[in-house]
């Protein structure tokens, strides 16, 4: 319950600050907010749980590299079992017409709550996302991610999740 409150407070603060500065940011449209929902650890019948989350990307901080255009991302997700994951990392975006392919990698901190024990507080999220451009600087997408502690803990069961994403540039 404590993590659910923290998640809600962070989300409200984030949305409130976006609305407060919406006029300035809206002119530049350099910030992208990704709100998603889906199934946490869908491959484990015993610990499967619904999840909600958000992710922020600031395109002003992007860099062209030999891997393509990379930009930082920060976000968090929470499951119905009060497990929470807060992360920051990097993503690349490749456009193929109206279709976007977005792989990302983000280390972060995981709190088990009443959910699955992933073996360590430090977890790594590898994700791929496919999204379709919509009008008004929006996208609708589907993503898959895997959380793992890279064997830092005594056990490393991992968790596979899928999400439906709604992305909007501000």
C-alpha positions as CSV (number, residue, x, y, z in Angstrom):
1,X,0.0,0.0,0.0
2,X,2.9,2.3,0.8
3,X,4.4,1.9,-2.7
4,X,1.0,2.5,-4.3
5,X,0.8,5.9,-2.5
6,X,4.3,6.8,-3.5
7,X,3.6,5.9,-7.1
8,X,0.4,8.0,-7.1
9,X,2.2,11.0,-5.5
10,X,5.0,10.8,-8.1
11,X,2.4,10.5,-10.9
12,X,0.3,13.4,-9.7
13,X,3.4,15.6,-9.2
14,X,4.7,14.7,-12.7
15,X,1.3,15.4,-14.3
16,X,0.8,18.6,-12.3
17,X,4.2,20.0,-13.3
18,X,3.5,19.1,-16.9
19,X,0.2,21.0,-16.8
20,X,1.8,23.9,-15.0
21,X,4.5,24.4,-17.7
22,X,2.4,23.0,-20.6
23,X,2.3,26.2,-22.6
24,X,6.2,26.5,-22.7
25,X,6.7,22.8,-23.4
26,X,3.9,22.5,-25.8
27,X,5.5,25.0,-28.1
28,X,8.7,22.9,-28.4
29,X,7.1,19.4,-28.2
30,X,10.3,17.9,-26.9
31,X,8.9,15.9,-24.0
32,X,7.2,12.5,-24.5
33,X,5.0,10.8,-21.8
34,X,4.3,7.1,-22.2
35,X,1.4,5.8,-20.0
36,X,1.0,2.0,-20.1
37,X,-0.8,-1.0,-18.7
38,X,-0.5,-4.7,-19.1
39,X,0.5,-8.0,-17.5
40,X,3.5,-8.3,-15.2
41,X,5.3,-11.7,-15.4
42,X,2.7,-13.2,-17.7
43,X,4.8,-16.4,-18.0
44,X,4.5,-17.3,-14.3
45,X,0.9,-18.4,-13.4
46,X,1.6,-18.1,-9.7
47,X,2.8,-14.5,-9.7
48,X,1.1,-13.0,-12.7
49,X,-0.3,-9.5,-12.0
50,X,-1.7,-6.5,-13.8
51,X,0.5,-3.4,-13.9
52,X,0.3,0.3,-14.6
53,X,3.2,2.6,-15.3
54,X,4.5,5.8,-16.9
55,X,7.7,6.8,-18.7
56,X,9.2,10.2,-19.5
57,X,11.5,11.0,-22.4
58,X,13.1,14.4,-23.1
59,X,14.2,14.6,-26.7
60,X,16.4,17.7,-26.0
61,X,18.9,15.3,-24.4
62,X,19.1,12.9,-27.4
63,X,22.4,12.1,-29.1
64,X,23.3,10.7,-32.5
65,X,25.6,7.7,-32.0
66,X,26.8,4.7,-34.1
67,X,23.7,2.9,-32.7
68,X,21.3,5.5,-33.9
69,X,19.6,8.3,-32.0
70,X,19.6,7.6,-28.3
71,X,17.7,9.5,-25.6
72,X,17.3,9.1,-21.8
73,X,14.1,7.7,-20.3
74,X,12.9,7.6,-16.7
75,X,9.8,5.9,-15.3
76,X,8.1,3.6,-12.9
77,X,5.6,0.9,-12.8
78,X,3.5,-0.8,-10.1
79,X,1.6,-4.1,-10.0
80,X,-1.7,-5.0,-8.4
81,X,0.4,-6.9,-5.8
82,X,2.1,-3.6,-4.8
83,X,5.5,-4.5,-6.4
84,X,7.1,-1.4,-7.8
85,X,10.0,-0.7,-10.2
86,X,11.6,2.8,-10.6
87,X,14.1,3.1,-13.4
88,X,16.2,5.3,-15.6
89,X,18.0,4.3,-18.8
90,X,18.4,4.9,-22.5
91,X,16.3,4.1,-25.6
92,X,16.7,4.3,-29.3
93,X,14.0,5.0,-31.8
94,X,13.9,3.8,-35.4
95,X,11.1,4.9,-37.7
96,X,9.8,2.9,-40.6
97,X,7.1,5.1,-42.1
98,X,4.3,5.5,-39.4
99,X,5.8,2.5,-37.4
100,X,8.3,3.1,-34.6
101,X,10.6,0.4,-33.3
102,X,12.0,1.4,-29.8
103,X,14.4,-0.8,-27.9
104,X,15.5,0.3,-24.5
105,X,17.6,-0.7,-21.5
106,X,17.1,0.7,-18.0
107,X,18.5,-0.3,-14.6
108,X,16.4,0.4,-11.6
109,X,15.2,-0.4,-8.1
110,X,12.6,-3.1,-7.5
111,X,10.5,-3.5,-4.4
112,X,8.7,-6.8,-4.1
113,X,5.6,-5.7,-2.1
114,X,3.3,-8.7,-2.1
115,X,4.5,-9.7,-5.6
116,X,7.2,-11.9,-7.0
117,X,10.6,-12.1,-5.4
118,X,13.1,-11.2,-8.1
119,X,16.1,-11.9,-5.9
120,X,17.7,-8.4,-5.7
121,X,16.7,-4.7,-5.3
122,X,18.8,-3.8,-8.4
123,X,17.1,-5.1,-11.6
124,X,17.7,-4.4,-15.3
125,X,14.9,-3.9,-17.8
126,X,15.4,-4.8,-21.4
127,X,12.4,-3.8,-23.6
128,X,11.2,-3.6,-27.2
129,X,8.3,-1.5,-28.3
130,X,6.4,-1.2,-31.5
131,X,4.1,1.8,-31.9
132,X,2.0,3.5,-34.6
133,X,2.0,7.2,-35.2
134,X,-1.5,8.8,-34.5
135,X,-2.6,12.4,-35.1
136,X,-1.8,15.1,-32.6
137,X,1.7,13.9,-31.8
138,X,0.5,10.7,-30.3
139,X,1.3,7.0,-30.7
140,X,-0.3,3.7,-29.7
141,X,2.0,0.8,-29.1
142,X,2.7,-2.7,-27.7
143,X,5.8,-3.5,-25.7
144,X,7.5,-6.5,-24.1
145,X,10.1,-6.3,-21.4
146,X,12.2,-8.6,-19.2
147,X,13.4,-7.8,-15.7
148,X,16.5,-9.5,-14.5
149,X,19.1,-9.0,-11.8
150,X,22.0,-10.4,-13.9
151,X,22.6,-13.0,-11.1
152,X,23.5,-10.3,-8.6
153,X,21.3,-12.1,-6.0
154,X,21.1,-15.6,-4.8
155,X,18.3,-16.3,-7.3
156,X,17.4,-14.7,-10.6
157,X,13.9,-15.8,-11.7
158,X,13.3,-12.8,-13.9
159,X,9.9,-11.5,-15.0
160,X,8.5,-11.2,-18.5
161,X,5.8,-8.5,-19.1
162,X,3.7,-7.1,-21.9
163,X,2.1,-3.7,-22.0
164,X,-0.2,-1.5,-24.2
165,X,1.3,2.0,-24.5
166,X,-0.2,5.4,-25.2
167,X,2.5,8.0,-26.0
168,X,2.0,11.8,-26.3
169,X,4.4,14.6,-27.1
170,X,4.1,17.8,-25.1
